[in-house]
Amino acid sequence: MHFEEVDTGDYRIYAGAIERPRAFGYVAAVVVVRLRGTTPRQETFRDECLAGGYGWPTPAEALRFAVNAGRDFVMCGRKSVN
């Protein structure tokens, strides 16, 4: 398992590259947490199987995709999934 954290504005993006069991490659996963604002820290977005579970050939590629998905959510989505 490989991880990366990135701060984007009021949000922290936690990206992960998880090795696929019994299959080739790494699955990209992301969690976005709001750090600042009127409410305490709050998870605002989570996807543990980005791109339908596509098997990225390297952890770096899976992490890049996950970070970009988190940034897309912060810039465009900003809707709570709860």
C-alpha positions, 0 to 999 in steps of 0.5 A: 500500500502506498499513500500520499497527502496533499493540501488543497485550500481548506481540504486535505486529500489522502490518496492511496494505491492499493495492490490488487489481490490476485490481479495485476496492478494497483487500485486508486483510492481517495478520501477528502477531508475538510480541515477548516471552516465552520464545522470541525474536520469532516470527511466530504468525499471517499472513493475506494475503487476509482476508475471502476477498479482499473489496475494501474501499472505502478503505484505512482500512476494510481496515486497521481490519478487519486490526487487528481480525483480529489482535486477535481472534487475540491474544485468542482464537487464540494458536495457532502456524500453523507 
